[in-house]
Amino acid sequence: MKKNGLIIAIDGPAAVGKSTLAKLIARELGFLYIDTGAIYRATTWKVLKN
């Protein structure tokens, strides 16, 4: 994967297929897909446990 500094963010309401679309786009373009929602949830869980 080339590092060109391009970041694509997809926003919208819950349950409309944002993650599905993002994964398809990332695969098609050879980009890295990062699920920031999962990162936020994991961070919150860690903070609340400590």
Backbone as a chain_set.jsonl record, in Angstrom:
{"seq": "MKKNGLIIAIDGPAAVGKSTLAKLIARELGFLYIDTGAIYRATTWKVLKN", "coords": {"N": [[0.844, -1.184, 0.0], [0.642, 2.138, -0.92], [1.66, 5.154, 0.661], [-0.069, 7.913, 0.568], [-1.209, 9.948, 1.949], [-3.902, 10.336, 1.73], [-7.082, 10.408, 3.151], [-10.184, 8.957, 3.713], [-13.299, 9.673, 4.953], [-16.353, 8.425, 6.125], [-19.574, 9.344, 6.854], [-22.693, 9.252, 8.618], [-26.095, 8.324, 9.539], [-27.004, 5.789, 12.012], [-26.885, 2.329, 11.137], [-27.022, 2.323, 8.279], [-25.285, 1.249, 6.507], [-22.656, 2.179, 6.411], [-20.163, 1.063, 7.283], [-20.053, -1.274, 5.755], [-19.974, -0.192, 3.15], [-17.596, 1.305, 3.377], [-15.676, -0.726, 3.783], [-15.854, -2.081, 1.331], [-15.045, -0.049, -0.457], [-12.434, 0.417, 0.49], [-11.238, -2.068, -0.031], [-11.473, -2.2, -2.835], [-9.921, -0.004, -3.644], [-7.521, -0.586, -2.52], [-6.922, 0.374, -0.007], [-6.319, 0.959, 3.514], [-8.604, -0.135, 5.913], [-10.038, 1.289, 8.706], [-11.781, 0.841, 11.626], [-13.075, 3.183, 13.348], [-15.102, 3.471, 15.213], [-15.047, 1.068, 16.654], [-12.574, 1.375, 17.846], [-13.06, 3.596, 19.526], [-15.034, 2.484, 21.213], [-13.589, 0.39, 22.445], [-11.601, 1.841, 23.769], [-13.149, 3.364, 25.556], [-14.251, 1.276, 27.095], [-11.918, 0.28, 28.289], [-11.11, 2.524, 29.82], [-13.304, 2.777, 31.565], [-13.113, 0.374, 32.964], [-10.864, 0.733, 34.464]], "CA": [[0.0, 0.0, 0.0], [1.37, 3.402, -0.959], [1.22, 6.161, 1.624], [-0.227, 9.175, -0.155], [-1.822, 10.932, 2.821], [-5.336, 10.446, 1.485], [-7.967, 9.824, 4.158], [-11.595, 9.043, 3.341], [-14.188, 9.493, 6.101], [-17.751, 8.228, 5.735], [-20.417, 9.721, 7.983], [-24.117, 9.071, 8.38], [-26.839, 7.783, 10.678], [-26.79, 4.386, 12.358], [-27.485, 1.208, 10.397], [-27.293, 2.609, 6.862], [-24.308, 0.554, 5.684], [-21.386, 2.914, 6.304], [-19.027, 0.144, 7.41], [-20.06, -2.137, 4.572], [-19.499, 0.62, 2.031], [-16.191, 1.653, 3.613], [-14.867, -1.926, 3.546], [-15.83, -2.319, -0.116], [-14.212, 0.992, -1.072], [-11.045, 0.16, 0.881], [-10.764, -3.236, -0.768], [-11.383, -1.85, -4.257], [-8.847, 0.964, -3.867], [-6.299, -1.043, -1.869], [-6.69, 1.218, 1.159], [-6.475, 0.374, 4.835], [-9.881, 0.186, 6.556], [-9.937, 1.407, 10.161], [-13.09, 1.006, 12.255], [-12.865, 4.089, 14.485], [-16.127, 3.197, 16.222], [-14.529, -0.012, 17.497], [-11.485, 1.951, 18.643], [-13.678, 4.412, 20.577], [-15.694, 1.602, 22.175], [-12.551, -0.312, 23.209], [-10.966, 2.825, 24.649], [-14.116, 3.658, 26.616], [-14.313, 0.098, 27.957], [-10.673, 0.251, 29.061], [-11.156, 3.619, 30.796], [-14.315, 2.468, 32.576], [-12.652, -0.749, 33.787], [-9.774, 1.19, 35.345]], "C": [[0.885, 1.242, 0.0], [0.803, 4.348, 0.088], [1.147, 7.492, 0.904], [-0.899, 10.251, 0.683], [-3.318, 11.09, 2.641], [-6.114, 9.715, 2.574], [-9.394, 10.03, 3.681], [-12.415, 8.761, 4.593], [-15.615, 9.384, 5.589], [-18.603, 8.458, 6.971], [-21.873, 9.484, 7.617], [-24.783, 8.481, 9.602], [-26.557, 6.295, 10.883], [-27.506, 3.457, 11.383], [-27.847, 1.521, 8.95], [-26.258, 1.978, 5.932], [-22.977, 1.255, 5.51], [-20.186, 1.975, 6.343], [-18.928, -0.774, 6.203], [-19.51, -1.4, 3.365], [-18.014, 0.936, 2.174], [-15.274, 0.463, 3.351], [-14.754, -2.225, 2.055], [-14.929, -1.316, -0.832], [-12.738, 0.736, -0.763], [-10.469, -1.012, 0.101], [-10.534, -2.901, -2.239], [-10.184, -0.94, -4.548], [-7.512, 0.544, -3.25], [-5.921, -0.203, -0.667], [-6.838, 0.403, 2.435], [-7.82, 0.818, 5.409], [-9.662, 0.206, 8.063], [-11.325, 1.698, 10.718], [-12.92, 1.871, 13.503], [-13.908, 3.888, 15.572], [-15.671, 2.113, 17.182], [-13.399, 0.496, 18.387], [-12.055, 2.772, 19.795], [-14.33, 3.538, 21.635], [-14.67, 0.872, 23.046], [-11.864, 0.627, 24.196], [-11.877, 3.159, 25.826], [-14.198, 2.507, 27.601], [-13.095, 0.043, 28.866], [-10.679, 1.322, 30.155], [-12.145, 3.295, 31.914], [-13.891, 1.317, 33.489], [-11.565, -0.331, 34.771], [-10.259, 2.375, 36.07]], "O": [[1.779, 1.371, 0.837], [-0.396, 4.336, 0.363], [2.171, 8.129, 0.657], [-1.138, 11.354, 0.192], [-3.941, 11.896, 3.331], [-5.839, 8.554, 2.878], [-9.775, 11.134, 3.293], [-12.241, 7.72, 5.226], [-16.035, 10.155, 4.726], [-18.38, 7.84, 8.013], [-22.239, 9.512, 6.442], [-24.119, 8.17, 10.591], [-25.953, 5.637, 10.036], [-28.585, 3.766, 10.877], [-28.862, 1.04, 8.446], [-26.332, 2.145, 4.715], [-22.241, 0.964, 4.567], [-19.287, 2.088, 5.511], [-17.836, -1.019, 5.691], [-18.669, -1.93, 2.64], [-17.261, 0.845, 1.205], [-14.207, 0.625, 2.76], [-13.68, -2.582, 1.57], [-14.145, -1.687, -1.705], [-11.89, 0.828, -1.651], [-9.335, -0.949, -0.375], [-9.514, -3.278, -2.816], [-9.517, -1.089, -5.571], [-6.499, 1.22, -3.426], [-4.741, -0.076, -0.339], [-7.404, -0.691, 2.435], [-8.141, 2.007, 5.394], [-9.154, -0.761, 8.63], [-11.967, 2.675, 10.333], [-12.652, 1.355, 14.588], [-13.618, 4.117, 16.746], [-15.883, 2.221, 18.39], [-13.283, 0.092, 19.544], [-11.582, 2.656, 20.926], [-14.199, 3.811, 22.829], [-14.863, 0.751, 24.255], [-11.581, 0.242, 25.33], [-11.42, 3.228, 26.967], [-14.213, 2.727, 28.812], [-13.216, -0.21, 30.064], [-10.292, 1.049, 31.291], [-11.847, 3.519, 33.087], [-14.269, 1.286, 34.661], [-11.374, -0.979, 35.799], [-9.526, 2.948, 36.876]]}, "num_chains": 1, "name": "protein.A"}
